[in-house]
Amino acid sequence: MHKTILLDLGKVLVPFDFERGYQALAPHCPYPPGEIPERIRATALVAPFERGELTPQDFVARLTAALEVKLSYEEFCRIWSSVFLPETLIADAMIAGLHRRYRLVLLSNTNAIHFAMIRENYPILRHFDEFVLSYEVGALKPSPRIYEAAIRAARCEPGACFYADDIAEFAEAARKAGIDAIQFLNQEQLAGELRRRGIEWEEHFSPAP
């Protein structure tokens, strides 16, 4: 019997498009949008930042220097977070319904800049009991450490947890930790997977006499 629902953040709850960020950065640096992602990768700064090994201020200072970007810290954070799209991929009503019956835990590879913006702008996060975030745990999926932290946050045995992640490798790593996990495709597919497991979220009303 499932007791806790674990959900990924990016491309499960909140959609994102990195191209939006590259397009927004391009006017502020000497490189075209198509060249920016490779230059970001070459810095090797993103993974340490998402493991919490760099402060937001240090990350921004080092990345803007590498990209030759002339922006304030606040301006860069705004552009860095512009990758997220406004409409969630799972309806608020569905998450609220799950929360009425189960403990909800968010499990995400993310960073302090992105998560601060998401928490402020996506009210759907109010339904979650706990957040397991890579930059706080000090480990990125698919490291076993982050799944161990998620199981502690779930407050139940791994087999009583259900998890959805858009990346197959991360879902497989969760299964290796004993969690019932699937690769997320869309809300309809998720609903089917939940129903097959007897996980309910909808309100059932009796007809009026």
C-alpha positions as CSV (number, residue, x, y, z in Angstrom):
1,M,0.0,0.0,0.0
2,H,1.4,3.4,-1.0
3,K,1.8,6.0,1.6
4,T,3.9,8.7,0.0
5,I,4.0,10.2,-3.5
6,L,7.3,11.5,-4.7
7,L,7.4,13.8,-7.7
8,D,10.2,15.4,-9.8
9,L,10.0,19.1,-10.4
10,G,11.3,20.0,-13.9
11,K,9.3,18.6,-16.8
12,V,7.0,16.8,-14.3
13,L,5.4,19.6,-12.4
14,V,6.9,22.7,-14.2
15,P,7.9,22.8,-17.9
16,F,11.1,24.5,-19.0
17,D,12.9,25.4,-22.2
18,F,16.6,26.3,-21.8
19,E,16.5,28.0,-25.3
20,R,14.5,30.8,-23.7
21,G,17.4,31.5,-21.4
22,Y,20.0,31.4,-24.1
23,Q,18.0,33.8,-26.2
24,A,17.6,36.2,-23.3
25,L,21.4,36.0,-22.5
26,A,22.6,36.6,-26.0
27,P,22.0,40.4,-26.2
28,H,24.2,40.7,-23.1
29,C,27.2,38.7,-24.2
30,P,29.4,38.4,-27.4
31,Y,28.1,34.9,-28.2
32,P,25.1,33.8,-30.2
33,P,22.4,31.7,-28.5
34,G,23.5,28.5,-30.2
35,E,27.0,28.9,-28.7
36,I,26.0,29.7,-25.1
37,P,25.0,26.2,-23.9
38,E,28.4,24.7,-24.9
39,R,30.2,27.6,-23.2
40,I,28.1,27.0,-20.1
41,R,29.0,23.3,-20.1
42,A,32.7,24.1,-20.6
43,T,32.7,26.0,-17.3
44,A,31.7,22.8,-15.4
45,L,29.9,25.1,-12.9
46,V,26.3,23.9,-13.1
47,A,26.7,20.5,-11.4
48,P,28.6,21.8,-8.4
49,F,26.0,24.6,-8.1
50,E,23.2,22.0,-8.1
51,R,25.1,20.0,-5.4
52,G,25.3,23.1,-3.2
53,E,29.0,23.4,-3.5
54,L,28.8,27.0,-4.8
55,T,26.9,30.0,-3.4
56,P,24.5,31.7,-5.8
57,Q,26.7,34.8,-5.7
58,D,29.8,32.8,-6.5
59,F,28.1,30.9,-9.3
60,V,26.8,34.0,-11.0
61,A,30.1,35.8,-10.7
62,R,32.1,33.0,-12.2
63,L,29.5,32.2,-15.0
64,T,29.0,35.8,-16.0
65,A,32.8,36.2,-16.2
66,A,33.1,33.1,-18.4
67,L,30.3,34.3,-20.7
68,E,31.6,37.9,-20.6
69,V,28.1,39.0,-19.5
70,K,27.5,42.5,-18.2
71,L,24.6,42.1,-15.9
72,S,23.9,42.6,-12.2
73,Y,23.3,39.6,-10.0
74,E,19.5,40.3,-9.9
75,E,19.3,40.7,-13.7
76,F,21.2,37.5,-14.3
77,C,19.0,35.6,-11.8
78,R,15.9,36.8,-13.7
79,I,17.2,35.6,-17.0
80,W,18.6,32.4,-15.5
81,S,15.0,31.6,-14.3
82,S,13.3,32.7,-17.5
83,V,13.5,29.1,-18.7
84,F,10.4,28.1,-16.8
85,L,7.0,28.2,-18.5
86,P,3.9,29.4,-16.6
87,E,1.5,26.5,-16.9
88,T,2.2,23.4,-14.8
89,L,2.2,19.9,-16.4
90,I,0.0,18.4,-13.7
91,A,-3.2,20.2,-12.6
92,D,-3.3,21.8,-9.2
93,A,-6.5,20.0,-8.4
94,M,-4.8,16.6,-9.0
95,I,-1.9,17.4,-6.7
96,A,-4.3,18.8,-4.1
97,G,-6.4,15.6,-4.2
98,L,-3.3,13.5,-3.8
99,H,-2.2,15.6,-0.8
100,R,-5.5,14.9,0.9
101,R,-4.7,11.2,1.0
102,Y,-0.9,10.9,0.9
103,R,2.3,12.5,2.0
104,L,3.8,14.5,-0.9
105,V,7.5,15.0,-1.4
106,L,9.3,16.9,-4.1
107,L,12.5,15.3,-5.3
108,S,14.6,17.5,-7.6
109,N,18.0,18.2,-9.1
110,T,17.9,22.0,-8.9
111,N,19.7,25.1,-7.6
112,A,19.1,27.8,-5.1
113,I,18.3,30.5,-7.7
114,H,15.8,28.4,-9.6
115,F,14.1,27.0,-6.6
116,A,13.6,30.4,-4.9
117,M,11.9,31.6,-8.1
118,I,9.8,28.5,-8.5
119,R,8.6,28.5,-4.9
120,E,7.5,32.1,-5.3
121,N,5.7,31.7,-8.6
122,Y,4.2,28.3,-8.6
123,P,1.5,27.9,-5.9
124,I,1.2,24.2,-6.6
125,L,4.2,23.7,-4.3
126,R,2.1,24.5,-1.3
127,H,0.7,21.0,-1.4
128,F,4.1,19.4,-0.7
129,D,5.0,18.3,2.8
130,E,8.7,18.3,2.1
131,F,11.3,19.2,-0.5
132,V,14.3,17.0,-1.2
133,L,16.6,19.3,-3.3
134,S,20.0,18.4,-4.7
135,Y,21.7,21.6,-3.6
136,E,20.5,20.9,0.0
137,V,21.3,17.2,0.0
138,G,24.7,17.7,-1.6
139,A,24.0,15.0,-4.2
140,L,22.4,14.8,-7.7
141,K,20.2,12.1,-9.1
142,P,21.0,9.4,-9.9
143,S,23.2,9.3,-6.8
144,P,21.9,6.8,-4.2
145,R,22.3,9.5,-1.6
146,I,19.5,11.7,-2.9
147,Y,17.1,8.7,-2.9
148,E,18.1,7.8,0.6
149,A,17.2,11.4,1.6
150,A,13.8,11.1,-0.2
151,I,13.0,7.9,1.6
152,R,13.7,9.6,4.9
153,A,11.5,12.5,3.9
154,A,8.8,10.0,2.9
155,R,8.6,8.6,6.4
156,C,7.8,5.1,5.2
157,E,9.4,2.1,3.6
158,P,10.8,2.5,0.0
159,G,8.2,0.1,-1.3
160,A,5.4,2.3,0.0
161,C,6.6,5.2,-2.1
162,F,5.5,6.0,-5.7
163,Y,7.8,8.2,-7.7
164,A,7.5,9.9,-11.2
165,D,10.5,11.4,-13.0
166,D,10.7,12.5,-16.7
167,I,14.2,11.0,-17.0
168,A,14.2,7.2,-17.3
169,E,17.7,6.8,-15.8
170,F,16.5,8.6,-12.6
171,A,13.4,6.5,-12.4
172,E,15.5,3.4,-12.7
173,A,17.8,4.6,-9.9
174,A,14.8,5.1,-7.7
175,R,13.7,1.5,-8.4
176,K,17.2,0.3,-7.4
177,A,16.5,2.0,-4.1
178,G,13.4,0.0,-3.7
179,I,10.9,2.8,-4.7
180,D,8.0,2.1,-7.1
181,A,9.0,4.5,-9.9
182,I,7.9,5.4,-13.4
183,Q,9.1,7.6,-16.2
184,F,6.7,10.5,-16.5
185,L,5.3,11.3,-19.9
186,N,2.2,13.4,-19.3
187,Q,-0.7,13.8,-16.8
188,E,-2.9,11.3,-18.5
189,Q,-0.2,8.6,-18.4
190,L,0.5,9.4,-14.7
191,A,-3.2,9.2,-13.9
192,G,-3.3,5.7,-15.4
193,E,-0.2,4.6,-13.5
194,L,-1.7,5.8,-10.2
195,R,-5.1,4.2,-10.9
196,R,-3.4,0.8,-11.6
197,R,-1.9,1.0,-8.2
198,G,-5.1,2.0,-6.4
199,I,-3.8,5.5,-5.7
200,E,-6.8,7.8,-5.6
201,W,-7.0,11.6,-5.7
202,E,-10.5,12.4,-7.1
203,E,-13.4,13.4,-5.0
204,H,-16.4,11.0,-5.4
205,F,-19.8,12.5,-4.8
206,S,-23.0,10.6,-4.2
207,P,-25.9,11.7,-6.4
208,A,-28.6,13.7,-4.7
209,P,-31.5,11.6,-3.5
